[in-house]
């Protein structure tokens, strides 16, 4: 029997960087929509499409066969914050302006009863502001960084960890063959979850994360100690936001078009150079970069994304706005968006994965 609801039309967009599982959420929202008597409008390129009025109707045929596809069929952008909109002036300079009024006008012109926004910390902050303007917002947590406090996991993280673990598996064989130290730099920004979980799964000997500033001497000691034990190679998994006790995060550049203009990167090169200079051991570096965000989602992420999508449209049907779906244990719950962004979820020293990693001999440079 068809479920009746006064919510007739919902929008959906994918904000921020792409990651595996976005299409699975879009599918998880669109397929049940007809059972709720709803139509679904897919907004193109994240909040950019909301501001500029670009969207397309979504039906079952549009989401057929996209469960395993990476990226997003709607497109995404991490430079489309309606409240921090980069506008190109006549003199080729960029001025940051507020275009939230345009976003609201399009929301109303499309006759939307609710908007489901899929994204990370930045997207959820925008959701909260749009809620305050009068939009009926529902959030779906997406980020490979896994740094949203209100959910045990964000989809995309498991897929990124899989990529890191597989890369370390491959680097392990070449490192052991050539008796080298190989440094693998991974994403994560200010949180060390990808490096921690990927390094643990991939058998890294040293893991460096932002939450644990490291001592250079501890790194050198670990590498030389391994050699004395007959292990003439080492794998170092370093998060892009890692820093030494007496240093700072390495900033690759800035982009004022983004809400957070800081672009991290370069710590892998620094770590490799310092290791080679201070241990006289041949060292190489691999920067995984955007390969961690691309490709097909893991089975875990496919399931989690689909569940997130379904529970998001169910929230819309029940008019539970201003909320974000969240994984709590093995169950999908919902939390206030403002609680989801109250503070960033970072790795704590008493985290079981940190304790386990130390127990099996992994060095964090403390």
N, C-alpha and C positions, 0 to 999 in steps of 0.2 A: 504494500500500500504506500502511496506517495506521502511523504512527510510534508505537512503544510507549514508555512512560515510567512510572516509579514515581510521578511527580508527577501527582496526579489532580485536584487542586482548587486553583485560584489565585484570589486576590482582586485587584481593581484599584480604585484611587481617584485622584481628581484633587485635589491640594492647592494652596493658595495662590490667587492671583488667576486669573481665567479668561483665556484667550487663544485666538486662532484655532489650530486644529489638535488640540485636546484630543480631540474626537470621532473624528478620524482615527486617533489612537493607540488609543482604545478599540476601534475597528473592527479595527485592525491586530493587536490581541491576540485579540479574540473570534473572528474568522473562522477563523484557523488552529487554534483550540483543539481542535476535534473531531479534527483530523488527529493531534494529540498525545495524544488520549484524555483530554483535560482538560475540566472544567467551569469556568465563570468566574462569580464572584460580584462584582457591581458594588456597591461601598460608597458610600453616598450622602453628599454634602456633605463630601468629604475626610475628614480625620482625625476630624471631629465624628461621622460615622457609625460610625467604628471604635470610638470611645469609647462612643457611645450605642447601638450595636447595630442600626443601620439599614442595610439592604442589599437587593439584588434580584438574582435570577438573570439572567444575560445569555445570550441565544442569538443565532443569526445574524439572526433576524427583528428583534431589538432594535437591531441596528447597521446594518440595511439603509437606505441613503439618507442617512446622516449624515456622509459624507466631507466635504462642502462646508459643513456647518452649523457656525456659530460656537458659542462657549460649550461647555458640557459637559452631556450627557444625565444625568450622575450628580449634577450640582451640585458646588459647591466652597465652600471657606471658608478665609480666611487668619487665622482666630481659633480654630482647633481643635487647637492643639498639645497633645498628651496630657501633655506635661511642663510645660506652661505654660497650664493650663486655667482660664479665668475663671469663677468660681462666684459667683452672686448670693446674698448673705447676707440674712437676715431684715430687717436694717436698711437694705436697698437699696445696700449697699456691695459692691464686687467684691473677692473674695479669689482670688489666684492659687494653684492647687493642682496636685498631680501626679495625673493620672488614667491613667497608663500601665498600671496593673494592670488597669483596666477594658478597655483596648485589647487587652491580652494575653488576657484571658478571652474576649473576643469572637472573636479570631483562632482560639483553640482550639475554642470552641463551634461555629464555622462549619466546623471540620475543614479549615482552609486549610493547604496545603503550602508556599505562598509568597504574597507580597503584592507586586504591582507598584504603585509610587507614582509618579505623574506630577507634577512640580512643579519649583520653582526651588531657590535656595540654602537657604531655610528648610525646605522639604520634605526635601531631602537630609540636612540636619542631623538631622531627626526620624528619617529612615530609619536613620542610623547608630546612634542611641540605641536604636531598636527592635530592630536587629540584635543589639545587645549584650544585650538582654533575651531573645533566642532566636528572634525572628521571622526567617524567610528572606526578606530584602528584595531587591528589584531596583528601581533608580531609572531614570526616564525624564526627561531634562532639558527643562524647559519654562520659559521666561520671555521676555517681550518685551525685557527689559533686556540679554540676552545676556551676563550677568556670571558664568557658570560657567566656570572655568578649564580644566577637563578636556575640554571639547568645543569644536570650532571654531565651532559655531553651536548655539544652542538654537532649537527650533521656536517660532514666534510672533514672532520678531524680524523676519523678512522681511515678514510681514504688517503689523507696526507701522510699519516703514520705508516701506512702500507708502503707508500712510495719510498719513504725514508728508509724503512727496514730493508726493502729490496735493494736500494742503492748501496746500503752498508754491506749487505751480503755480497754484492758484486765487487765493492771496493776492498772487502776482506781478502778476496782471492788474489787481486793484483798487488795489494800491500804485502801479503805474505810471500808472494812470488819474488818480489823485488826488494824485500826487506826494507820497506819504507814506512814512514809515518804518513798517513793520509787524513787530512782534515776535511770534514763535510759540513758546509754551512747550510742551515735550514731556516725556514721562515718562522713566524710566531710573534714578531714585533716585541712587545714588552712582556710577553708571557712565554714560559719555557716548556709548555706542554708538548709541542711537536718534538723538540729535541729530547726531552725526557723519555717520552713513550716510544719514539722512533729509535732512539739510541739504545733503550733497554731491549726492544724487540730485535734490533739489528746487531746486538753484541758489541756495542762501542766500548772502548776501554776508558775513555774520558768523555764526560758530558758537561758542557758549559752552558749555563742558563742565566737569564737576567736576574733571577731571584737570589742567586748565590754568587756574588762577586768572587772571582777566583785569584789565586796566587800563581804567578808565573812559575815560581820555584816548585810548587806542588806538581805542576804539569811536567816539568823537566824530570823531576824525581820519579814520577810514575813511568815515564818512557824508558828511562835508564834502568829502573828496577826490573821492568819487563824483560829488558835485554839480558840482564844478569840471570834471569830465570830461563833463558834460552828462547825467548819470544822476540824475534828481531823485527817486529813490526807493531804498529799501534794504530787504532782508529779513534779519531777525535770527532765527536758530533757537537757542533757549536751552534747555538741559537743566534740569529742575527742581532738580537738585542743584548747579548752577553757582554760583560765588561769585567776588567780586572779590578782588584781591590783599590788600586791607585789610579784607575782610568775611568773613561766614560764610554757610553755607547758610540759606535762608529756611525756617523751620519753620511750617507752617500749623496744626498741632495735634499732639496725642498721643493714642494709644489703647492703654491698658494691656492690653487684651484680646489684642493682637498681640504676637508674640515681639519684633519691632522696633517699638516704639510710635511712632517718629517719622514724622510725615506731612509730606512736603515740598510746597511750592507757594507761589507768590507772587513768584518771581524775575522772571517775565515782566512783571508790573505795575511792579516796581521799575525794571527796565531801560528800559521804555517811558517812565516818568516822568522818569528821569534824562536820557534822550536828548532828550526834548522841552525840558526845562529848560535844557540845556547846548548845544543846537544850534539851538534855536528852530524846529525842524522838526516839523510835525504828525506825531504818532505814535499808533499804535493797537496793541492787543495781542489775540491770540487764544490761548486755552488749550485745547489739543486734548483733554486729559483722557482719559476712559475710551473715547472713540471709537477710540483706538489699540488697545484690547484686544478690541473687538467686531467682529462681522461675519465674513464668510467668509474662510478662509485662502487665501493665494496658492497657485498651483500648486506652487511650491517647497516651501512648508510642508506641503501635502497629501502630497507624496511623502516628505519627510523624516519627518513624523509617522507615516505608514504603515510606513516602514522601521524606525523606532524601536520601534513596537508589535510588529512581527513579531520583531525581534531580541531584544526583552525576553522574549517567551514562549519563544523558543528558549533563552535563558539559563536560564529556569526549568526547561525540560525537561532541560537538561544540569547542573542543580543548581549553577549558578554564581551563588551568592548573595553579598550584600554588594557588588554591583557595579552600575554605571550604564552604560547604553548611551551612546555618544558618537560624534559625527562627527569623523573624522580624515581631512582631505583630502576625497576622494570616497567613502570607505569607512566603514561603521558598525563600530566597535570596541567594546570595553568596558573600563572602568577601575574601580578600587576607589572606592567611594563616599567614603571618607575622603580620597582624593586629589582628588576633584572639589570638595571643600569646604575644602581646605587653605588657599586664599586666593582672594580675589575677582578676577575677570578685569576689569581696568580698561584704558582706552585709554592706550597708551604714546606718547610723543612721536615715536618712530621708526616708528609704525604707517604702513603705506603709504597708507592713506586720508587720514591727517593730512598726510603729505608731498604727496600729490596735490592735496588741497584748497588747501594753501598755494601750490602751483605755479600753480593757476588763479585765484589772487587772493583766496581766502577768508581773512578775518581771524579769528584766534582770541583777540585781545586780549592777547597776550603782551607 
